[in-house]
């Protein structure tokens, strides 16, 4: 399915935003932090007891650098995969919440497709076009959940309740033989990935973009 050139500017903008990744400077910074951390750890532990603090600091720097670059590489891989399998789709990076796995399992059962395990905590990519919904998540996006478009009633703004408050979400509304099913996705903050919550105006943009994409149809002839 080829990208639709008639998509309005707002949808194109939110799609570019959702697919944005950190550039070379970000990678250079964290690779440098990792290298410096390795050097600090080596120097610290070579110095004996007097260098333990420096060694531990170096190890912490290496761990942080590895974790951030790993998650960023996974996000890049999910976006590349989405472009390959659904080039006209609208996408939204999200945070895997505690209840999401159960909700996706319920959605899968409702359409006769038991959803695979979605690791928590973690991150993923919601991919929506007129054929349906795909959810990529897990290490190396090994988890893929697929829901056909015939089961999707709408995409709406929702909320996720936490013990310390609530967060806005983007919800898939399904109407199945077993009754209504609601799957809530918490958008991941872009471009300050992995920290904080996304802005309300961006979340509203995701709702419209995903709703538009889910209702798009290929031209006949």
Secondary structure, DSSP 8 states (H G I E B T S, - for coil): ----TT--HHHHHHHHHHH----HHHHHHHHHHHHHHHHHHHHHHHTGGGGHHHHHHHHHHHHHHHHHHHHHHHHHHHHHHHHHH-TT-EEEEEEE-TTHHHHHHHHHHHTT-------SSEEEEEEEETTEEEEEESGGG-EEEEEEGGGEEEEEEEEEEETTEEEEEEEEEEEETTEEEEEEEEE--SSSTTSS---HHHHHHHHHHHHHHHH------
